[in-house]
Amino acid sequence: MADRLTPPPQDALSADQARRIALAAQGLADRRPAGRVDRRHLRRVFDRVGVIQIDSVNVLARSHELVLFARLGPHPRTLLPAAAADGEVMEYWAHMAAFVPSEQHRLFRWRMDGPSTWKALEQLAARRPGYVESVRRLVHDQGPTTAADLQQRAGPKGPWWDWDDGKVALEYLFGQGLLAARRRPRDFARLYDLPARMLPAAVLDAPTPSEAQARTELLERAARALGVATFEDLTDYHRQRNEPCKALVAELVEQGRLRPVAVEGWGRPAYLHADAVVPRRVEGRAVLSPFDSLVWNRDRNLRLFNFHYRIEIYTPAAKRQYGYYVLPFLLGEHLVARVDLKADRAARTLLVQAVHAEPGHDPAATVEPLAAELADVARWLELERIDVVGRGDLAPALSDVVATGRES
């Protein structure tokens, strides 16, 4: 819960003010809804963050679900898929693969219309002339199609990004806006179809801005979602290249939408969004997906939270420092711990595989709020118990609190 909001100072921000501004901008200084969560709440989250990154890892829950849980608490897990199914939300390369409101389709057309420099596509075109167009015609004729439906793979699927010809063709057509996509519920596979069959006509008929206009609007939306940000933070939010954005950020400053400020300890210029507010106090509590827009920029994590964060999914188990799927734990306005979680669905158990306190934060003040948050997560995922089975300096105390709660 945020205490009373106040206007920010004119020229300089303390590190504490910058952190609270960022949390408020991301919707993590707000009280979670007390009643039924519905589409209105989802729209409010998108109004704040703009972009929800997609990741296929499902060891706990899909990343986009965790982003919503951090801001809304327990909510129907069909909330975002239903919005995608009726075309209010679409998937595109907005940060990485991401959900965005479909009305933003117009803001990415310059990217869709741009030339492809994808080497895999060049190789495919040289090897199989006309193949990509044949895939487009196939989707036109048969409707929603997955890469597996094309039956192009000659052998077993290899490691990550081992795409066959069918997947390369579909992804190219999707990137160019010639196909749209949504996720199949049972396995999260991308279903590709014509945009006219997936998106509302009003979305597709909206006027197309110039590339400069679209880039500028994306920068302004990024600034609103971040609150206070460096130039690189702004361009990273929608993965824009820096060079085309320099003059556009200067224009936003001239228009009064951004204000240059100095932030204590940042060591580089920053920009404050015109609508940013500074909560007097933030009383947040959330476990955060590694792909949450609050923490996806690892350099920004260091500046805002003094939190060095690297996801270790791709690190061999013996070399992991904190665990496989490690979520930062937000308490108040600080990231105070990191917890490696797994949903054992067969045993209906939330497994805490590791839990570590962050230096400089009181472990004793962390354990009970963390246990309460994990209990909320477990209930939301319909898991019946929490087991602290792993390592970490907080593990013994957390295990005791969880056991006490189980017995009471």
N, C-alpha and C positions, 0 to 999 in steps of 0.2 A: 504494500500500500504506500503510495506517495503522500507525503505531507504537502502543505500548501505550495502551489507553484508560484515562482517568482520570475520576473524578467531577468535575463542574464546581464552581466556587466558589459560595458561598451567595448573595451579593448583587450582585456586579458581575462583568462579563466584559470582558476586553480585546478590542480589535478582532480580534486574531489568534485568540483563543479562539472568538469568535463565528463567524469564518469557518470554522474547523476543525469546529466543531459542525455548521454548515450542510452542509458537504461530507460529513461522516459520516452525517448524517440522510438525505441524498439518495443514499446508496450509492456515492459517488464517492471515498471513502477506502478502499474495499475492493480487494483484489487481484482482477483479472478471472479467471474460471474458466480453468484450464489445459487441461481436456479438452473432451469433448463438451458442448455447451450444449443443455439440454432444458427441458421445461415447468417443472421445479422451479426453475430459475434465473429464468424469467419470473415465477413466483409471488413469488420473493424480491424482484425489482425492484418489483413492485406492492406488496409488504409495506412497502417503503421509501417510494416516491413516491406510491402510491395512485391517481394520475391520470396518464395519458399523453395529452397533447394531440395532436389530429389536425390535419394541414394537408395540403392537396392538392398543394403545390408538389413537384415531383419532379426538380428540376434536378440534384440529387446523388442523393438517395434520399428516400423518404417520411420525414417528421419522426419518426414513432414508431419507425422502424427505427434512426434515428440516436440516439434516446434509449436504446434497448437496446444499441447498439454502444458508447456511452460507458461503460456499466456492465458489459457482458458481453464486449465485443470481438466477433470474428467469430462469428456465430450463424446458424442457418438462417433465411432471410428469410421462411419460412412460419410461424415460431414464433407470432407474435401473430395472424395471420389464422386459423391452425388453432384457437387458443384461442377466437377469436370465432365460428368456424364451429360449434364444438360447445357453445357457450353458456357457457363458463367466464368469458369476458370479454364485455362489452356496450359499446355506444356510447351516450352520452347527453351532454347539456349539463352537464358536471360542472365544467369550468373554462370553456373554450370547448368546441367539439365535442371529445370525449375518449373514450378507452377507460378503463373502470374494471372491476374484478372484478364479475361479475354479482351476487354476494351483496350488493353495495351498492345494488341496485335499490330496496330498502326505504327507503334514506336519501334518495331523490329523489322519493318519491311525493307529498310535500307540494308540490313544485314542479310535478309532473304534474297534481295536482288543483287547482292555483291558477287563477284566472280569467285569461283572455288579454286583454292590452291591445294586441295587435299590430294596427296600423292596416291592414296589408295584408289581414289576415283579416277585419276589419270591412268593408272595401271589397268583398271577395269575397262575403261573406255578403249584403250589400245588393244586389250585382249579380246573384248567382246563388244564390238561396235553395235550400238542400238539396244544393248541390253537394258540400260536404265529406263529408256522410254517404254520398253516392253513391260517392265515392272510397273510403271505408272499406269499403263493401259490395263494390266491385270487387276490392280487395285480399283481402278475405275469400274471394271466389269463385275468384280466379285465382292467389293465392299471391304469391311474391316479385315486387315491382314496382318499377321505377325511374320517375323523373319523365318520362323520355323515352317510356316505354311508354304514358303517358296521351295523348300526341300533342296537347297543348294549345297548343303554341307556334305562333303565326301567322307569325312571321318568323324571321330568323336570330337566334341568341343574342347578346344585348348584353353590356355589361360586367359586372363582378362583382355578385352579388346581384340580377341581372336575372331574377327568378323569375316564371314564368308561373303560371296558376291551379292547374294540377296540382301544381307544386312547393310552392306556398303551402299547399294542402290537405294534402299528405303531411307537410310539416314541422310543421304544426299538430298533426296526429294523432300524429306522433312525439313532439313536445314534451309532449303530454298523456298519453303512455304508452299510447295506444290502438293504436299501431303500434310495433314495434321495428325496428331497422335493422342491417345489416352492410354491409361494402364488397365490391363485386364485384371479383374479383382483376384482371381484364384492364384495367379503366379506373378503378378506385377509386370508381365511382359507388355511391351509397347504394341498397341493395336494401331495400325496406320490406315487412314482413309482420306478421302477428298475433304478439303477444308469446308466445302459447302455442306457436307453431311455431318460435320462435327461442331461447327461454330455458327452462331447466329448470323443471319444475313446483315443485321445492323453493324456487326463487328467487321465483316468483310467489306461492307460498303462505305465504312467511315473514310473520310478524306485522308490521303496519304501525305504526311508532312515531309518536308525536305529532310535530307540526312542531318543537316545542321540543326534543324528544329527538333527532330527526334532525339538526337544526342543531347541537346540542351535540356529537354524535358526529362530525360533519363538521369542526367546529372543533378537536376533539381530534386527529383524524386529520391535519388540516393542521399542527397544532403538532408532532406526531410527525415528519411529513415535512420540516418546516423546521428543527426543532431549537430554534432561538431565533428569535423573530419579534415584530414589532410587532402591535398589534391589526389594523391595516389589512392586513398580510401574511396574517394568519389568515383574514380574511374574503375576501380576494382569491383565495385558493387554490381555493375552490369557488364563487367569484363570488356570495357572499352579501352582502346589504345590511348596512350597519354597525349601524343602529339596533336590529334585533331581536337582535343578537348581543352587545350590551354586557352585559346581565345574565347571559347564558350564559357568557361568558368569566369574569365574576366568580365564577360557580358553580364553574367548573373550577379557579379559584384556591383557593376554599374547600375543594374536594375534594382538593387537593394534586396535581392532574394538571398544573397550570401553576404556575410560580413567578415573580413579578415580579422582574426584574433590570434593572440599568442596564448598557448596553453603551457602551463607549468610542466617542465620536464620533457616536452615532446621534441624539442630541438629542431623543429621544422614548422613552416607556416601552416595555419589551420583556417578553416572557414566555418562560421556559425550560421545555421539556417535561420531565416528571418522569423520563423514560427517556433523556434526552440524555446524550451522553458527549463528552469532549474528547480527540481523538487528540493525542498528543504531537507527532506529525509526520504530514503527509499527502504522499504521493508519487504523486498522480494524474497521468494523462496522457490527455487526451481532446479531440477536437473536438466541440463542443456544438451541437445544433440550436438555431436561434433560438427555438424553442418548447419547449425543455427546461425542466422545472420548476425547475431551478437558476437559470435566467436569464430566465424569461418576465416577471418583475416588474422593470421597468427601474429603479424607484426603489430597490429592494432591492439591485440590482447595484451602485449607487453606494455604498451603505452597506457592503456586504460586500467589494467588490473595487475600489472607486474606478474603476469601469468604466462609462463612458457609452455606452449601446448603443441604437441605433435601427435597425430593419430597413429596408432601402432598396429593397425589391422594388417598391414603389409610387412611388418617386422617379424622375423622368426621368433617363436615363443620364448626361446631361451634368452633373447636379447631385449625383450620388452621390459621397460622400467615400471610402467603403471598398469598394463593390462591390455586386453584385446579391444574392447569397445568401451572406452573411458569417457564418461560424461562429466564435465565441470559442474560443480554444485554452487549455485548462486544463493547467498544468504545475505539479506540486507542489500548493500551495494557492492559486495565483494565476492569474488570467486574464492571460496574458502576450503574446498576439498575437490577431489576427483575420485569417481567411483566407477568401477568396471562391473557392468550389469549384464545379466543374461536371463531371458525368460525360458525356463524349463517348462514348456507347455504340457508335456506328457505328465510331469509330476505336479503341475499346477503350482510351481514355485518360482519366486523371484530370487535368483542367485546373485549374491554380492561376491564377486570373484576377487576383488581387491578394493581397498578404500584407503586413501591417503589424505592427510591434512596438508594444507598449504602453509609454508613458512610464514610466520607473522600473524597467524590467526589462531584463536584459542580453540584447541580441540574439544575441550569440555563444553564450550558453547555451541559447537557444531553438531554433536552427535544426536541430540534429541530432535532438532529440526530436520536433520537428514533422515532419521528414522521415520518421522511423520510424513515426509515427502515420499519416501519409498513405499510406505503403507498406502498412500494415495495412488501411486503408480500401480502397485500390485492389484488393488481393487479395480482400477480402471481396466487393467488387462485381464481381469477375472482369474487372477492367481490367488491361491488360498493361503500361502505362507511366504515368509522371507527367510532365507538361510544365508548367513554370513559364512561363506566357506573358504574365503581366500585370505590373502595376506594384506599387509599395510598397517601403518601405525594406529589407524582408527578402528581396525577390525575388532579387537577385543572389546572395546567400549561399545561399539555399535552392536555387536553380538549380544552383549548384556542387555542393552536397551530393547532390542528386538525380542529377546527371550522374555523380558519382563512384560512387554506388551502382549505377547502371546499367552502368557499365564493369567493376565488380568481379565 
